[in-house]
Amino acid sequence: MRILETYGVDFTTFQLEGRARGWWQSHLLGRPVGSFPLTWDQFTRLFLDRYIPPSQREELRFQFEQLQQGKISMTDYEARFSELSRHALMILPTEAKRVWRFVAGLHSCIQATMAREVEMGTSYQLVVEIAQRIDGYR
């Protein structure tokens, strides 16, 4: 069972406040009776369309595509990667693509060591942990 897909919309909308809560309540009232609940992807698109202008989303997607570890710590790189990757869902349709893109932005010496993890289908979280360990040895 996919937790985000099953409970994500309810959990997220429960936490909305102020104008966002009003927007969501108006949206619900405008839906036909008996409509299927929104999927996480549908909700995300609606929310982003409402609160983050397309030009800003394009800029964030561009920043994501250009992201490299450079001189920042592994922890900061992973945090920035996670933050920006929300705006690149079309680029990262699978966990394997997410892992590949994360590794592609690492220092070249860490990338070489991580090639096996990419090929083996290692989970994103485990790849991050391995990269952090390798970075700690450098």
N, C-alpha and C positions, 0 to 999 in steps of 0.2 A: 504494500500500500504506500502510495506517495503522500506523505504528510502535507507537504506544501499544497499540492493539488487538491487534497481533500479538505483541509482546514484553513489554508492560507488566507482566503478571502474573508472568511468569518473572523479569524483572529485579527487580521489587519484592520478591517473596517470597525471592529469593536473598539479599537484604540484611537480612531480618528476623533479630532476635536475641532471646534470652531467651524470655520467655513468648509473645511474638508468634510466634517460630519454632515453639515447641511447639504453639500453637494451630493454626498452618497445617499442621503435620505431622499432627496429629490429624484435621483437616478432610480432608486428602488420603486418609488411611487409611479414613475413613468413607464415602468416595464409592464408588459401585458400579464394579466393574471395567469398563473400556471406556467410561466416561463421557467426554463431550466436555470439552475443557479449558474452564475458566471464561473468560468474556469479562472485559474490564477493568471494565465496569459491574457485572457480577455480583460480582467480587472486591471492588470498592470498597464495594458495599452490605454485603457480609459483614463486611468490615473495620470499616466505620463502625459497624455494628450492635454489633459486639463491643467496640470501644474508645472510641466517643464516644456517650454517652447521647443519646436523642432530644431531651430538653429542652435539652441543650447545643447540639445541631445546630440546633434551632429558634432559639435565641438568636443563633447565628452567622449563620443565614439572615436573621434580622431586621436584624442589624448590616449585612449586605451590602445589603439593600433600602434602608436609610437612608443608606448611604455617599455622602458628598459630598466634593469636594476641599477646600472651605473654605479654611483658612489653611495647609494642609500643602503641601509641595512636590509637584510632579508625580511625582517618583521615589517618594516615600512614598505618594502616592495610588495609584499603579499597583501598588506592592508590597502594599498593604492590599487593593486590589481583587482581585488574584490570589489572595491568601491566603484571603479570604472567599468568593470565587466558587466554590471547591471545594465549598462547602456549599450552593450554589444551582444545582446542575446541572439541576434541573427548570425553573428560571426561564430558564436559558441553554442551550437545547437545540441552538443553532446558533452559529456564529461571528458571524453577522450580529446576533443578539440580544446577544451578548457585547459587540460593538462599540457597539451602540446604548446599552446600559446603562453602559458605560464613559464614553461621551460625555455621557450624561445627568447624570452626577455631576460633570462638570467645571465650572469657573467659567463663568458665562453668556457672558462675552466670548470665551472659548475655544470654547464650545459652538457659538456662531454661526458661527465660522470652520470648524468641523469638520462642519457639516451636509452639505456636499458629499461628504465622505469616507464618511459613513454611507450616503448615497444611492447612491454608486458601488460599494458592496460592498468597500471597502478592507479588507485583512486587519487583524486585531487588532494585530499587531506593528507594522505600518506606521502605524496610527492612533496608537498610543502614541508612536512616534518623532515624528510630525507634531505631536502635542499638546505634547511636550517642547520642540520647537523654538519653537512659538508661545509657550509659557509662558516660555521664555528671553528672548523679545523684550519681554515685558511689563515 
